[in-house]
């Protein structure tokens, strides 16, 4: 586990902190679609992502979901941090976007390391800053952009995130992430295909000219 920590976080943390994380952290493997965090649960540990990808979602009273942001290797979840430090129930869901590996750090270590290691403080503040910017982008998309613009933005960001111009998602998956209906997503995707911007395949979308 220490080797993977150094590969993913060695540029952020000093050796002593990496060793402490290795000593107290719990190695965890999750498969695509697994739920790591559910709404309403108390969070006892924070995730440090080694490999894979995790998507963070909000959910309304009727069960409709909205994608807030993705976590990649070398990152943690600011929403999780706020729940940990405030001993509050989680207001988000965390779902594995791909098969992933994480190290779960006990919540009591957050404050201890913040006072002991400047690199840890910088990492925590940086995580808050980055996640806030991503949430603001999500709010801007909802408030100021039409659904076709939101869909284009979603496809671009997902392709960039996956490092692949073929997006492995169903129309329903996209509808959940954008908090809209499958019918609307399908109609807009067909229009994009007519404009030769994408090519629709079974359970996948190839980006051609976006």
QUIDA-V793656 format. One record per residue. N is the residue number from 0. RES is the residue in three letters. D_LAST is the distance of its C-alpha to the last C-alpha in Angstrom with 2 decimals. Layout:
n->N res->RES d_last->D_LAST
n->N res->RES d_last->D_LAST
This chain:
n->0 res->UNK d_last->39.44
n->1 res->UNK d_last->40.38
n->2 res->UNK d_last->38.57
n->3 res->UNK d_last->35.25
n->4 res->UNK d_last->35.91
n->5 res->UNK d_last->36.44
n->6 res->UNK d_last->33.27
n->7 res->UNK d_last->31.09
n->8 res->UNK d_last->33.18
n->9 res->UNK d_last->35.52
n->10 res->UNK d_last->33.66
n->11 res->UNK d_last->34.22
n->12 res->UNK d_last->37.67
n->13 res->UNK d_last->41.03
n->14 res->UNK d_last->42.89
n->15 res->UNK d_last->45.30
n->16 res->UNK d_last->42.59
n->17 res->UNK d_last->40.79
n->18 res->UNK d_last->44.17
n->19 res->UNK d_last->44.78
n->20 res->UNK d_last->41.45
n->21 res->UNK d_last->42.39
n->22 res->UNK d_last->45.83
n->23 res->UNK d_last->44.93
n->24 res->UNK d_last->41.41
n->25 res->UNK d_last->40.82
n->26 res->UNK d_last->38.44
n->27 res->UNK d_last->36.32
n->28 res->UNK d_last->34.10
n->29 res->UNK d_last->31.89
n->30 res->UNK d_last->29.97
n->31 res->UNK d_last->26.61
n->32 res->UNK d_last->27.27
n->33 res->UNK d_last->30.46
n->34 res->UNK d_last->31.32
n->35 res->UNK d_last->32.45
n->36 res->UNK d_last->33.28
n->37 res->UNK d_last->34.12
n->38 res->UNK d_last->34.70
n->39 res->UNK d_last->38.35
n->40 res->UNK d_last->39.36
n->41 res->UNK d_last->41.02
n->42 res->UNK d_last->39.22
n->43 res->UNK d_last->41.60
n->44 res->UNK d_last->39.28
n->45 res->UNK d_last->35.99
n->46 res->UNK d_last->33.38
n->47 res->UNK d_last->32.41
n->48 res->UNK d_last->29.50
n->49 res->UNK d_last->30.14
n->50 res->UNK d_last->27.55
n->51 res->UNK d_last->24.85
n->52 res->UNK d_last->23.05
n->53 res->UNK d_last->24.38
n->54 res->UNK d_last->22.81
n->55 res->UNK d_last->24.86
n->56 res->UNK d_last->25.26
n->57 res->UNK d_last->27.44
n->58 res->UNK d_last->29.25
n->59 res->UNK d_last->31.08
n->60 res->UNK d_last->34.52
n->61 res->UNK d_last->33.23
n->62 res->UNK d_last->31.27
n->63 res->UNK d_last->27.75
n->64 res->UNK d_last->25.54
n->65 res->UNK d_last->23.01
n->66 res->UNK d_last->20.95
n->67 res->UNK d_last->22.01
n->68 res->UNK d_last->20.72
n->69 res->UNK d_last->20.72
n->70 res->UNK d_last->23.42
n->71 res->UNK d_last->23.06
n->72 res->UNK d_last->25.89
n->73 res->UNK d_last->28.18
n->74 res->UNK d_last->27.63
n->75 res->UNK d_last->29.64
n->76 res->UNK d_last->29.30
n->77 res->UNK d_last->30.56
n->78 res->UNK d_last->31.20
n->79 res->UNK d_last->33.43
n->80 res->UNK d_last->35.19
n->81 res->UNK d_last->36.09
n->82 res->UNK d_last->37.61
n->83 res->UNK d_last->39.46
n->84 res->UNK d_last->41.01
n->85 res->UNK d_last->41.96
n->86 res->UNK d_last->43.15
n->87 res->UNK d_last->41.09
n->88 res->UNK d_last->39.54
n->89 res->UNK d_last->35.87
n->90 res->UNK d_last->33.64
n->91 res->UNK d_last->30.54
n->92 res->UNK d_last->29.69
n->93 res->UNK d_last->28.40
n->94 res->UNK d_last->26.97
n->95 res->UNK d_last->26.18
n->96 res->UNK d_last->22.52
n->97 res->UNK d_last->23.69
n->98 res->UNK d_last->27.21
n->99 res->UNK d_last->28.31
n->100 res->UNK d_last->31.39
n->101 res->UNK d_last->32.75
n->102 res->UNK d_last->35.91
n->103 res->UNK d_last->37.42
n->104 res->UNK d_last->39.52
n->105 res->UNK d_last->42.45
n->106 res->UNK d_last->42.01
n->107 res->UNK d_last->45.34
n->108 res->UNK d_last->44.07
n->109 res->UNK d_last->41.52
n->110 res->UNK d_last->44.17
n->111 res->UNK d_last->46.34
n->112 res->UNK d_last->43.72
n->113 res->UNK d_last->42.52
n->114 res->UNK d_last->46.03
n->115 res->UNK d_last->46.53
n->116 res->UNK d_last->43.34
n->117 res->UNK d_last->41.47
n->118 res->UNK d_last->38.47
n->119 res->UNK d_last->38.27
n->120 res->UNK d_last->38.50
n->121 res->UNK d_last->35.68
n->122 res->UNK d_last->33.52
n->123 res->UNK d_last->34.30
n->124 res->UNK d_last->33.73
n->125 res->UNK d_last->30.47
n->126 res->UNK d_last->29.28
n->127 res->UNK d_last->30.26
n->128 res->UNK d_last->28.46
n->129 res->UNK d_last->25.12
n->130 res->UNK d_last->25.23
n->131 res->UNK d_last->26.31
n->132 res->UNK d_last->23.33
n->133 res->UNK d_last->20.98
n->134 res->UNK d_last->23.06
n->135 res->UNK d_last->22.97
n->136 res->UNK d_last->19.16
n->137 res->UNK d_last->19.55
n->138 res->UNK d_last->22.26
n->139 res->UNK d_last->20.33
n->140 res->UNK d_last->17.48
n->141 res->UNK d_last->20.25
n->142 res->UNK d_last->22.43
n->143 res->UNK d_last->20.31
n->144 res->UNK d_last->17.04
n->145 res->UNK d_last->16.90
n->146 res->UNK d_last->15.89
n->147 res->UNK d_last->12.72
n->148 res->UNK d_last->11.65
n->149 res->UNK d_last->13.06
n->150 res->UNK d_last->11.27
n->151 res->UNK d_last->7.74
n->152 res->UNK d_last->9.49
n->153 res->UNK d_last->11.17
n->154 res->UNK d_last->8.51
n->155 res->UNK d_last->7.13
n->156 res->UNK d_last->10.88
n->157 res->UNK d_last->12.08
n->158 res->UNK d_last->10.17
n->159 res->UNK d_last->11.48
n->160 res->UNK d_last->14.75
n->161 res->UNK d_last->15.24
n->162 res->UNK d_last->14.32
n->163 res->UNK d_last->12.82
n->164 res->UNK d_last->9.66
n->165 res->UNK d_last->12.02
n->166 res->UNK d_last->12.84
n->167 res->UNK d_last->16.51
n->168 res->UNK d_last->17.03
n->169 res->UNK d_last->18.71
n->170 res->UNK d_last->17.91
n->171 res->UNK d_last->21.03
n->172 res->UNK d_last->19.99
n->173 res->UNK d_last->16.90
n->174 res->UNK d_last->19.31
n->175 res->UNK d_last->21.76
n->176 res->UNK d_last->19.46
n->177 res->UNK d_last->18.36
n->178 res->UNK d_last->21.95
n->179 res->UNK d_last->21.47
n->180 res->UNK d_last->22.47
n->181 res->UNK d_last->21.15
n->182 res->UNK d_last->21.67
n->183 res->UNK d_last->19.34
n->184 res->UNK d_last->16.52
n->185 res->UNK d_last->17.22
n->186 res->UNK d_last->17.33
n->187 res->UNK d_last->13.99
n->188 res->UNK d_last->12.33
n->189 res->UNK d_last->14.33
n->190 res->UNK d_last->13.20
n->191 res->UNK d_last->9.48
n->192 res->UNK d_last->10.99
n->193 res->UNK d_last->13.14
n->194 res->UNK d_last->10.49
n->195 res->UNK d_last->9.34
n->196 res->UNK d_last->5.76
n->197 res->UNK d_last->7.58
n->198 res->UNK d_last->11.16
n->199 res->UNK d_last->13.73
n->200 res->UNK d_last->16.55
n->201 res->UNK d_last->19.63
n->202 res->UNK d_last->18.95
n->203 res->UNK d_last->15.57
n->204 res->UNK d_last->11.92
n->205 res->UNK d_last->10.08
n->206 res->UNK d_last->6.34
n->207 res->UNK d_last->6.21
n->208 res->UNK d_last->3.80
n->209 res->UNK d_last->0.00
